[in-house]
Amino acid sequence: MSKRTLDQPKVSAKQTENVKGIWQFTSIRMFSETSGWALTNRDVLRTTDGGFLWQAVTPSVDKGEAFGLIEDFIDANQAWVAISARHEEKVQILVFHTTDGGQTWHKTELPQGGKDRGVFYWGTITFTDSRQGWLMAVYSQHNCPAELFKTIDGGITWTRIAGVYDLAKNDGLPFGGKISFPDPKIGWLVGRIDPSIQLLYRTQDGGLTWQRQKLKLPVGYESGELSVGDSPVFFSANEGLLSAIYVPKNGQGNSVTILYATKDGGQTWQSRTPLQFQGIVDFADACHGWNWQWNTSASKELYHTSDGGKTWLGIEPDRNLKHFLDQGLDVTQLDFINDKTGWALLISNDGQSVLLRTTDGGDSWSIVYQR
């Protein structure tokens, strides 16, 4: 990481000892068989034993009440977290950075601008290297209003570069959403104007201007629309994947998941064989991926590909996975670090969370954490 100024505030984490049975996970991000991060609605967690025990390492807000949590986990030790805090009548957006697994955090504050923007509800923070990063702050439960900030000095200072209502030009920021930047110039944005359809936009100037990207529908699916699920994931400068949901016109027919692949940095995208029903897609690399299908009566709800989504093979849920499915939980996230080792986060309607781990590509699952 870049060298930091001496006067940049350094704060300790709000730590809670490793305790089993108290966390309600919303997401996880593992980097090895032992080390990774997780989020709850209010806390940043870290594990060093594969997910059996977790420690809260949430950066402390000195004054006021904290709202919202945006994160970018870089590796097992390095992370960025943004928190909005209200103290009396003032709202701050604080950005924290750690390189020691959350034991200590360096703090900066986003510029206020001309008026009180309020607390953010959600957003994205992402870095392409040790110096250049972007933060999308969305100030409602939907996609507007929103602002985009950028740093070029490793988070020491941030500059507001775009806002949803800065539409003096037609190619400004169209909405708030999920962003990713495979390099300092090229970035991707996914969000919605229509309540039911998520759109894909691309920038070629580091986030100053944005242009809509239309994906070609596969043969036999030309009559519907695509709702892009998330910003693209790139495994190299040229290889990337994104998933989208095909929505049939006038509700006639079933929605399916369509995976798109690029080998030229997103200049062109080629569709793979559509996956029946909607679901979760997770890839460990450009070849090995898994798909968990929701709302299907088929007995095999987990699928695996080893050729980048060209073909998929079904995997029958094992005893442990089936046990929790029968109890009413469902898989909300898959997180694979290679072609064998991965975690599945299951959550029930009443907030019960279970974390399972596989070391054989999904054929069998062991219970790692259960609340």
TIPASE-600154 format. One line per field, with one value per residue (C-alpha): y, z, x; residue number from 1. Coordinates in pm, whole numbers, always signed. Layout:
! residues N
v c(Y  ...)
w c(Z  ...)
u c(X  ...)
n c(NUM  ...)
! end
This chain:
! residues 371
v c(+0  +361  +541  +731  +1078  +1097  +1301  +1061  +944  +589  +419  +86  -166  -227  -579  -863  -1186  -1497  -1627  -1901  -1853  -1477  -1356  -1313  -1310  -1115  -1206  -1372  -1341  -1607  -1584  -1913  -2231  -2049  -1671  -1450  -1183  -1158  -889  -851  -554  -362  -540  -644  -991  -1185  -1554  -1732  -2089  -2141  -1989  -2177  -1871  -1503  -1180  -843  -592  -311  +30  +258  +576  +838  +1034  +984  +692  +480  +401  +177  -33  -55  -284  -400  -696  -699  -1000  -1183  -880  -575  -420  -92  -1  +306  +407  +703  +859  +1121  +1343  +1613  +1774  +1673  +1364  +1228  +953  +795  +566  +321  +111  -177  -383  -594  -783  -510  -468  -104  +123  +444  +693  +962  +1157  +1218  +1584  +1729  +1923  +2206  +2054  +1785  +1468  +1251  +900  +642  +325  +113  +133  -9  +56  -90  -49  -140  -100  +45  +406  +425  +352  +448  +470  +473  +604  +558  +768  +568  +207  +230  +375  +751  +984  +869  +1006  +863  +950  +869  +857  +852  +856  +537  +683  +977  +1217  +1164  +1374  +1371  +1305  +1240  +1250  +1114  +1459  +1612  +1553  +1863  +1611  +1303  +1062  +1146  +901  +746  +593  +450  +86  -181  -84  -265  -133  -388  -101  +274  +381  +104  +53  -110  -7  -210  -49  +26  +301  +70  -111  -455  -434  -377  -217  -237  +77  +123  +406  +455  +764  +649  +721  +1071  +957  +641  +464  +189  -155  -384  -759  -979  -1226  -1594  -1767  -1850  -1571  -1266  -1156  -1078  -845  -888  -777  -779  -938  -779  -586  -804  -1006  -1006  -1277  -1104  -793  -964  -1253  -1175  -1303  -1156  -1307  -1177  -1282  -1323  -1181  -1307  -1052  -1003  -1271  -1549  -1827  -1880  -1658  -1810  -1719  -1635  -1619  -1395  -1425  -1186  -1247  -890  -688  -636  -507  -803  -1053  -1407  -1583  -1933  -2197  -2052  -2201  -2281  -2078  -1797  -1847  -1769  -1791  -1800  -1858  -1936  -1863  -1826  -2200  -2334  -2212  -2313  -2229  -2264  -2263  -2115  -2222  -2547  -2881  -3064  -3274  -3134  -2766  -2720  -2724  -2711  -2614  -2663  -2502  -2147  -2214  -2393  -2710  -2778  -3094  -3135  -3218  -3383  -3202  -3416  -3499  -3180  -2946  -3125  -3113  -2735  -2701  -2917  -2681  -2388  -2231  -2144  -2076  -1700  -1703  -1935  -1845  -2073  -2001  -2280  -2574  -2777  -2553  -2329  -2208  -2187  -1934  -2037  -1804  -1860  -1612  -1550  -1467  -1802  -1839  -2148  -2168  -2490  -2579  -2819  -2951  -3164  -2914  -2935  -3311  -3303  -3027  -2996  -2760  -2477  -2229  -2247  -1984)
w c(+0  -45  +240  +453  +597  +960  +1063  +924  +1220  +1337  +1529  +1697  +1611  +1822  +1913  +2047  +2147  +1939  +2042  +1885  +1822  +1820  +1462  +1193  +873  +568  +354  +371  +178  +224  +93  +210  +385  +717  +671  +562  +646  +703  +750  +968  +950  +1187  +1219  +1027  +1129  +1067  +1101  +1103  +1147  +842  +987  +1315  +1529  +1439  +1590  +1543  +1412  +1322  +1313  +1590  +1519  +1772  +1799  +1695  +1562  +1271  +968  +674  +600  +267  +232  -7  +121  -67  +93  +425  +603  +402  +381  +317  +506  +473  +746  +760  +1105  +1236  +1525  +1629  +1293  +1102  +883  +798  +560  +713  +518  +709  +586  +759  +662  +980  +971  +1136  +1452  +1359  +1103  +929  +895  +638  +568  +237  +135  +248  -62  -71  +139  +394  +189  +471  +559  +288  +279  +70  -194  -322  -260  -492  -559  -870  -700  -385  -485  -706  -571  -605  -360  -463  -192  -241  -18  -42  -50  -429  -676  -636  -516  -533  -556  -686  -517  -626  -462  -637  -327  -147  +34  +197  +6  -186  -462  -568  -945  -1028  -892  -1023  -1050  -1223  -1559  -1744  -1990  -2117  -2025  -1655  -1372  -1451  -1110  -803  -810  -788  -948  -1046  -1205  -1365  -1444  -1364  -1676  -1749  -1501  -1485  -1315  -1256  -1130  -1220  -1344  -1401  -1075  -1238  -1473  -1384  -1655  -1737  -1796  -1878  -1827  -2019  -1833  -1472  -1385  -1525  -1802  -1850  -2153  -2153  -2269  -2434  -2423  -2710  -2616  -2702  -2978  -2859  -2599  -2822  -2707  -2344  -2147  -1949  -1590  -1508  -1171  -1065  -1202  -1403  -1234  -1409  -1358  -1576  -1791  -2063  -1908  -1725  -1648  -1562  -1497  -1597  -1551  -1863  -1800  -2052  -2219  -2051  -1797  -2051  -1973  -1703  -1604  -1659  -1564  -1856  -1809  -2036  -2089  -2237  -2354  -2468  -2151  -2206  -2562  -2656  -2450  -2552  -2385  -2243  -2229  -2024  -1678  -1594  -1308  -1118  -873  -737  -952  -805  -992  -832  -1163  -1529  -1560  -1231  -1118  -922  -959  -685  -832  -641  -656  -841  -783  -927  -679  -795  -710  -710  -1043  -1130  -1444  -1524  -1869  -1792  -1802  -2138  -1967  -1618  -1407  -1123  -767  -532  -193  +73  +414  +590  +313  +271  +649  +658  +337  +492  +794  +570  +517  +169  +21  -9  -103  -238  -190  -352  -330  -572  -758  -437  -134  -78  +172  +152  +360  +440  +601  +716  +709  +1082  +1054  +1147  +967  +896  +733  +557  +397  +121  +31  -263  -495  -340  -321  +60  +320  +684  +941  +1022  +1201  +1315  +1494)
u c(+0  +103  +274  +26  +55  +158  -144  -402  -615  -559  -838  -882  -1149  -1456  -1358  -1564  -1396  -1446  -1785  -1989  -2359  -2423  -2378  -2642  -2438  -2546  -2242  -1901  -1572  -1304  -947  -797  -903  -868  -891  -1177  -1432  -1806  -2068  -2373  -2607  -2379  -2045  -1736  -1619  -1298  -1210  -875  -1000  -1218  -1534  -1583  -1505  -1548  -1420  -1586  -1330  -1571  -1399  -1519  -1713  -1599  -1923  -2281  -2481  -2358  -2573  -2491  -2186  -1998  -1697  -1426  -1224  -893  -724  -712  -562  -658  -1005  -1186  -1503  -1725  -1972  -2208  -2243  -2485  -2375  -2623  -2715  -2403  -2371  -2028  -1922  -1613  -1379  -1161  -869  -689  -385  -368  -695  -900  -693  -630  -798  -689  -975  -1058  -1377  -1551  -1599  -1931  -2031  -2280  -2557  -2628  -2666  -2800  -2686  -2630  -2837  -2601  -2331  -2002  -1635  -1369  -996  -797  -458  -306  -381  -692  -1038  -1405  -1693  -2058  -2291  -2667  -2893  -3215  -3326  -3349  -3094  -3137  -3000  -2638  -2285  -1957  -1625  -1270  -928  -590  -372  -469  -770  -596  -822  -1145  -1306  -1669  -1665  -2033  -2387  -2716  -2868  -2563  -2729  -2620  -2474  -2655  -2376  -2357  -2411  -2753  -2825  -2657  -2561  -2293  -1963  -1643  -1325  -1089  -849  -826  -1018  -1268  -1550  -1891  -2215  -2530  -2850  -3208  -3432  -3729  -3819  -3802  -3500  -3135  -2921  -2549  -2341  -1972  -1725  -1400  -1278  -1263  -1627  -1681  -1917  -2124  -2274  -2534  -2421  -2676  -2626  -2742  -3012  -2950  -3143  -3493  -3500  -3527  -3873  -3791  -3564  -3243  -3198  -2827  -2760  -2430  -2136  -1896  -1623  -1284  -1023  -762  -739  -941  -1139  -1461  -1810  -2147  -2488  -2829  -3190  -3401  -3749  -4007  -4232  -4571  -4483  -4525  -4280  -4019  -3729  -3384  -3028  -2799  -2423  -2213  -1837  -1582  -1227  -1155  -1206  -1579  -1571  -1792  -1992  -2095  -2389  -2360  -2631  -2922  -2974  -3334  -3485  -3317  -3036  -2690  -2378  -2026  -1698  -1363  -1187  -1278  -1352  -1490  -1830  -2138  -2506  -2766  -3115  -3408  -3771  -3726  -3892  -3592  -3395  -3060  -3045  -2666  -2485  -2115  -1923  -1556  -1563  -1670  -2045  -2068  -2194  -2328  -2359  -2605  -2495  -2743  -2757  -2589  -2736  -2626  -2737  -3068  -3128  -3121  -3319  -3590  -3591  -3681  -3338  -3214  -2874  -2817  -2448  -2180  -1812  -1550  -1178  -1074  -1225  -1266  -1306  -1606  -1865  -2244  -2437  -2794  -3046  -3404  -3693  -3653  -3282  -3128  -2794  -2585  -2243  -2143  -1809  -1713  -1368  -1476  -1641  -1989  -2042  -2046  -2083  -1980  -2132  -1895  -2119  -2479  -2683)
n c(1  2  3  4  5  6  7  8  9  10  11  12  13  14  15  16  17  18  19  20  21  22  23  24  25  26  27  28  29  30  31  32  33  34  35  36  37  38  39  40  41  42  43  44  45  46  47  48  49  50  51  52  53  54  55  56  57  58  59  60  61  62  63  64  65  66  67  68  69  70  71  72  73  74  75  76  77  78  79  80  81  82  83  84  85  86  87  88  89  90  91  92  93  94  95  96  97  98  99  100  101  102  103  104  105  106  107  108  109  110  111  112  113  114  115  116  117  118  119  120  121  122  123  124  125  126  127  128  129  130  131  132  133  134  135  136  137  138  139  140  141  142  143  144  145  146  147  148  149  150  151  152  153  154  155  156  157  158  159  160  161  162  163  164  165  166  167  168  169  170  171  172  173  174  175  176  177  178  179  180  181  182  183  184  185  186  187  188  189  190  191  192  193  194  195  196  197  198  199  200  201  202  203  204  205  206  207  208  209  210  211  212  213  214  215  216  217  218  219  220  221  222  223  224  225  226  227  228  229  230  231  232  233  234  235  236  237  238  239  240  241  242  243  244  245  246  247  248  249  250  251  252  253  254  255  256  257  258  259  260  261  262  263  264  265  266  267  268  269  270  271  272  273  274  275  276  277  278  279  280  281  282  283  284  285  286  287  288  289  290  291  292  293  294  295  296  297  298  299  300  301  302  303  304  305  306  307  308  309  310  311  312  313  314  315  316  317  318  319  320  321  322  323  324  325  326  327  328  329  330  331  332  333  334  335  336  337  338  339  340  341  342  343  344  345  346  347  348  349  350  351  352  353  354  355  356  357  358  359  360  361  362  363  364  365  366  367  368  369  370  371)
! end
